[in-house]
Each structure stands twice: as C-alpha cells, then as structure tokens.
C-alpha cells in the first residue's frame, strides 16, 4: 500500500509478515464468526489486533505495562532489577518526600480516602478550596477549579466551552485530551504545524470570520518534543483575532522558568494575559487530577455546569492535600527546579555530542531521542533496558512513523553519574540496533 508505514522493515520482511498475519487473521475471523456476542466486528478493535499480532509475529516483547516494584523515581526496580529510570514525570523528586506523605495522611485521617460524592452535593472538603486558592494565586487568576483527571479536564472543559458554530485552533502536537475535547464540542478544529506561529496566524485569519467564537490552544512544554511555544506571540495572536487563549501547562509547572512557575515565567508574560490555564496534579505536584484557572465568572459557571466536574466524584482529599504541599515545597526549595533543568540540559547536550537526534528540545524536563521507525524505537528501548536504563518508546500513530523516538523524563533526583552512564548505554543500544 503506497505511503503505508514500513516500521523499519525491508520489502521482503514486510511481505513475509503480511503473509503470516493474513493466515492468523483468517483463523481469527472464523473464530469471531462463531461468536456472535463477541466484539470482533468493531473495526478499531480489528485494527488494534492487527498491530498486536504484528508485534507478536516479530517476536518483540511489549515495552508497556511493565510493573515497577516500588516508587519509580530516578531509579526504579523492574523485574527484580534496579534500573536508571527516565519513564516517570516526578520532575522535582517529591513523590517520595515525607512531607507530601504526611499531608496526604493527615487529610486521609480527617476526611477519609474518598469524598464519596460529587462536590456539588456532599463531596466538598476544605482541602479542595485550599488547593484551588493556591492554584489561582500561582497564575494570578481570580479562581481555579480542580477535577479528578487531567485528561478529562481538557475533554470536558473544551467540550463544554465551545460548540458547532465555533473554532478551535491548536498546535498539531497538542495533547490528545485537547483534540478529544474539540471533537466532543463539535467545533471546527484547525491544527497548525508545530510551534509555527506564522502558520497559526494564517489559519486563524482565514477562518475567524466564519466562527462565532475562537479558542487557541497550545502547550507550555510539549511532551513529545520537549520544546516551548512563543507565548507572547500567541497572546498577541489571540488578542488581534478576538480569540480566547488556553495554555495546557501540564508539563510546564515546576519545569519551565527560573523558579518553575511555568511558561509564563520563562516568556516574561503576565499570566493574567492567558484566558484559561490548564494543568495536571500528577507531574510536579505528584498527585492526580487536573485543574483550570481563569476569571471568576468562567470558573463559577464551570463549577455548576461542566459535566466532568458536576457528575464526577470530587478529588480525593489526600490527593488535594498532597498537591498543595508540593506547591509549597516547590516555592520554598527553588534548587529543585535548577537541578532538574541542569540534568535535562546536560543529558541533551551529551546526546548531541554523540550524534543523537534530540530535535528541538529545550533541555528543561523532557528530551526525545528520535530514532526513525517504530520498530527501531521499540528495539532500542529493549536493548537499553537490558543495559539498565528505562526509557519508553513513542511510536506511530502517537508521532509520525519516521519520527518514532525514546522519550526521557528528568528529575531533580537524577545524579550526573546516572546521566553520563545512561547516555553511554543509549549510544551502545542505538549502535546495536541496525537502522
């Protein structure tokens, strides 16, 4: 099939694989026909089964869902073996901090593990208001709202905020949660090439007049590429075209800016210039959930109407307390941000010195190493794990097939010796797997 991904296989190897999969598929289709209550007729399920069967036919072990046998910090234990870990986004190394644990334990002792209800009815607890006030103050916003899932926050807020007569303009590398929210809304969705402000301007200028309202969505620190947007430029763009600007700073908080406040600090932009801030509690704040910060009128409306909040149980009290404590520690110990950024920058530069492709990574919290085909990325990840380093592959369709990569997340807990050892092992793993 012309234009189909090759996944790094030669023509002969692809043909042999297709023949093996065809035989396997025939057997599965016969089995599905004999089971009328099965789900084999779902096309997406068939597509996934084809990918799964292809991986199995190639004899490749899945790199995903490997259990970590303790806290997955700068080091972790996988299958009984300690490895240097770059698979977790505990950016400031707070997930194991006893102060965080104590805050969570105190909240659990007072309020229990769960709210046991939507906050709208009987699930509201003082820890929720305290966290929301902390978030609002951080972004210079009038109010904030926390939800139980970062992904669901984008889906439900975007899906609720705009509708079929509106426009959502977003970076092509935006997180899946944002595109899912736009799809749910029914708004016209326009992606622009990654970090291309000029292209965004052209797209918005052409489409704005036909839309009732426009929402521009970018990330503060892109999770696939490790780079940052021209935030000041996007503020000007939104104001010029009478659009709202929403920034998903899930990977920016605690990572970007001199003290980790986020992309607005690095760009020298007043955070109040951004109409909607979104973020997650699961990264720097080592908890779980999502949040938005904005004007009080918007947040109050969302509090009473957005489905992902109104019809969901409230954020667990221990999680809310843990996130608030993490905010306080981040502010009190800026050395953590400096150490994180130094670690990522050193790793990026060591990789580049060995000829490894790290793309446009800013060297802040995320560094990709682009390897080409999905198959090669999976093979290098496996070879690297054998050498004592855990870094997960990002493959098609999460990224275009020829840009499959390993993605390295950094922590303030990583030591320089770990970074140098990891790069040396990475170079050896890459050399061991033919392009």
N, C-alpha and C positions, 0 to 999 in steps of 0.2 A: 504494500500500500504506500503510495507516494507520500512523503512527508511524515510518515509514522516514526516515532522514536525508535532508534536502534538499540538503546540501552547498552552501547558499547560492544555489541556482538557483531561478528563478521557475517557476511551473507549466508555462508554455509551453516554457520551455527544457528542463525535465525531460522533458516529453513528446517533444520533438524528439530529445533524447539517447537516450531509451529506444528510439525507433524506429530510430535509427542503429545502436544496439548490437544490437537484435534481428536486423537484417539481417546484421550482422557475425557474430553468434553462429550463425545458420543456416549460413553458409559454413564456420565452424569445426567445427560438429558434423558436417557432411558429410565434412570432411577427417578428423576423428577416427574416423568410422565406417569409412573406407577404410584406417585404420592400426591394426589390432588389437593391435599391440605397443606402441602409444603409451600415455600416461598421462592422456589426456583424460577418462577415466571417473572420476577422483578428484574428489570434489565440492569439496574445498577448493581444488584447482587450478582448477576451473571458476570458483569464487568470485573467486579472485585474478585470473584472466584477465578477468573482468568489470570489476573495478576498474581494471586496467591499460588495458583498452580504453576505459573511460570517460575516463581521463586523456588518452589519445591523441586521442580524439574531440573533447575540449575544446581540443586544441592546447596543452596545458600540458607544459612540459619538467620531467622529474623532478628534484627538488632533491637527490636522494640519490645516493650513489656518485660524487660529483664528486671527481676526484683533486686532492690538494694536492701541489704540485710541490717541496716541501721540508718543513722542520719546521713543523707547524701550531701556532704559538704565538699570542701576542697579535695578530700579523699573519701572514698566510699568502699564498701565491700560488696562485690558481685560474685556469686557462686563460690563463696568462701575465700575469695582472694581480694586483697586490698589493691585499689587502683587509684591513680590520679583522676579526679572527676571534673569534667567540663560539661556535664549534662544538666546541671541544676542552676536555676537563676536566683540563688541566695546571694545576691550581689554584695551585701555588706556583712555577710557571715553572721547574721543574727538568729538564724533558725535554731541554733543550739544555745543561745545566750540564756543564762539562768534568770535574768531579769524579765525576759519575754515569757519564760515558762511560769515565773511567779505571778505575773499579771494575768495570764490565762487561768492559772489555778485559782487565784482569788476570785475571778469572775465566775468560774465554774462553781466554786463553793457557794457563792452568793446567789447565782441565778440559774444554776444547772447547766447541763451540756447544751441544751436546745432552748430556743424561745417557745417552742411548741405551738406557735401560731403565727399568722401574718402580723406584722407590726401594726397594721391598720386596726386590728381588733384587739388582741390582748398580748401581742408579742413585743411591744415596745419596752426597752430597758434603758436605764441611764447610760450604759456604755455606748449605745448607738449614738445618742446625741453628743457625747463627748468626742467620739471619733469624727463625726460629721463636722463639728466645730473646728477640730484640728485640721481637717482636710480643707475646709473653706478658708481658714486663715492662711494656710500654706499657699493657696492660689490667689489670695486677695479677692476671693469671691464672697458674695453675700450669703450663700448657702451651699450645702452639699447633701448628697443622698447616697447611702451605701446599700448595695444589693448583694445577693448571695453568690453570684458568679460573674467573673469578668467578661466572659464570652456573652452571657445572657444580658449583661448591662448594655453592650453595644447593640445587640439584636433588638432588645425591647425598646431602648430609648430612640434609636434611629427609626425603627419601625413605627413608633408612636408619633414621632416629631414631624415627619414629612409624609406626603401622600401622593396619589397618582398624578396630581397636577404640578408636582414639584420636581426638583432636580437634585441629585447627589453627585457631586464631582469629587473623585478621590484618586489618590496615588494608586498606580497599578499594583504596587507592592503592599497595599493596605491589608490588615489582618482579616481573615475570613469572617470574623464576627461583624465587621463593618459591612462587608458585602452582603452578608445574610440579612442584616438589618435593613439595608437598602432594598433588597429583593422583597422582604416582607412588607415594606411600606408601599410598594407599587410605584414608587417614584422612578423617573428616568435616571438610569445610572450611567455615568460617563467616567471611565478611567483615563488618566493621563500617564505618559511614560514616567517611570520612577524618578522622583526628585527633579522633574523638569518643570520649573516654574513658568517658563515661557509657553510651553505646551498647555499647561493648565490655564493660562491667560487666554490663549486662543480658543480652547474648548468652551470656557465659560462665556467669553464674549459672543460666540456664535449661538450658544444655547440659552442664555439667560433670559432673553426677551420672551421666549415661549413658555417659560416656567413661572408659576406663581411665586414660589419660594425656592431658594437655593441653599444647599448645605455643602460646604467644602470640608473634606475630612483628610487629615494627614496624621502621621505618627510622629512622636517626638524623638524616638530612637528605633529605627526599623529593625525588627527582629531577625529578618533574613539576611540583611546586608550590613548591619552594624553602623549605618550612617545616620545623619540627621538632616532635617529639612531647613530651608531658608525661612525661618519662622516669620521674620519681619516682612519678607516678601509676600508670604501668604496672608498676613494681616492686611497689607496694602491691597492685595488682590480681592479679598473679601469685602473690604470697605468700598472699593471702587465699583464693584458689581452688586452691591446691596445683598450680600450673602452672609450667612452665618458661618463661622469658622469653628470646627470641632477638632481638638487635638487629642489623640489617643496616646497618652504618655505612660503607658503601662511599663515599658522598658526604660523610660527616661528618668523616672523618680528614683533618686538615690544614685544615679549613674551619670547623668549629664549635668554640666555646670560645676563651678568651682567647689560648691558645697553640696552638690547633688540635688538641688531643688528641682531640676528638670531642664527641659529645652529652653524655657523662657529665660532662665538664668544665663545659660550659655549665649543666647542670642541678644541679651540686653533688652528684652521686650517686657513691658508691663504685663503681667499675667491677666490683668483685667481686660486687656485688649482681645483676649480669646473668649468667644461666646460660650463655649462648652468645653470644659476639661473632663477627660475621662481617664481613669486609671484602674489598676488592679491592686489588690491587697496581697497577692500571692508571691510577689517578687521581692523587692527591697523590704517590704513590710512583713514578710514571712508569715502570712496568714492565708486567708482565702476569701474571695469576693471581689466586687468591683464597685466603682463609685463614679459619680458625676459631680462637678462643681460649676455653678453658674449663678445668674441673677436669682434672687429670691422668688420672683414671680414664676419663673420656669420650674425651679426645684419644687415649689409648693404644688404646682399643677401636676408634676410627675409623681409626687408623693401620694396624691389621691387618685391618679388615673392610669399610670403606666402599668400594663399588665404584669410584667416581670417582677414588679415590686408588690403591687396590691394583692396578687394572687399567689404569692410565694411566702413560705415561712421566713421570718426575719433572720438576719445574720446571727449565727451562734454567738452568744455572749463572750466565750473565751477567745473567739477569733477577733471580735471587735476590740477587746482589751489588749490582745497581743499586738494588733496593728497600731494602736495608739502608743503603746510602749515603744514600738520600733521607731515611730516618728520622733519621739523624744530622744532616743539614743542617737539617731542619725544627726539630729541638731546639736547634741552635746559632744559628739565624737567625730568631727569632720575628717579625722585621719583615715577613717574607713573609706570614705569616698576617694581620697587621694591615693590610698593603697590600691584600691580597685582599678582606678584609671591607669596607674603606673604598671600594674600587672598586665592589663589588656594591651597597653601600648608596647610594652616590652615583647610580649608574645607576637603581636602583629609584625613588629619590626624584625624579630628573629626569623619569622616565617618568610618575610620578603627577602631577607638576606640569603635564604636558601632557595629562592626562586619559586616559592609557593604563592599562588594567586589568592590574595585576601580582599580582592575587589576594592570597594570604596570605604571599607571600614574605617571609622574614625578612631578606633583604638580606645573605646570607652568601657563597654561592658560585654560586647559581642564581636567576635571575629569569625567570619566564614573563611573556609579554605575551599575554593572552587576547584573541582576535580574533573568536571565534564559529564560523563554518562552516569546514570543512576546506578548501574551495575558496578561501576568502578568505585563510586562513593560507598556503597554497601560493603564491597570487598576491602577497601582501605580501612573502614571503620572496624571490621572484624579483625584485620591484621593489627590494627592499633590496640585494640582491646587485649589481644594476645601479648602485646608488649607492655601491658599495664597501664593503659590510658583509655579512659572512656569519653568518647565524643560521638554524637549520633549523626547519622546521615540525613540530609534533607534532599528528597528525590522528587522526580516528576510524579504527580502534577503540581506539587506544592511550589516547585520552581520549574522553569523551562528545562527540558531534558538535557540540553548541553551545558547547563549551569548547576547541575547537582553538586552538592558540597557537604563537607562536615561543618557543623556549627559548634563553636566553642563559647561557652558562657564562663565569665570570670567572677571571682570572689575576692574580697579583701583578705580572705583566709589563705589564698594561694601564696606559696613562697617562691622566691626567684629560682631556687634549685629545681622545684617542680616544673616551672615553666620551661626552663632550659632542657630538662630531661624530656618533657613532653614534645617539644619541637624536634629534638633529635630522634625520638621514636617515630614521630609523624613523618619525618623525611625518609626514614628507613621503611616505614609501611608503604608510603607512596611509591618508593623505588621498587618495592617487592611486587606491586600490582601493575601489570602492563596496561598502558593507556589504550 
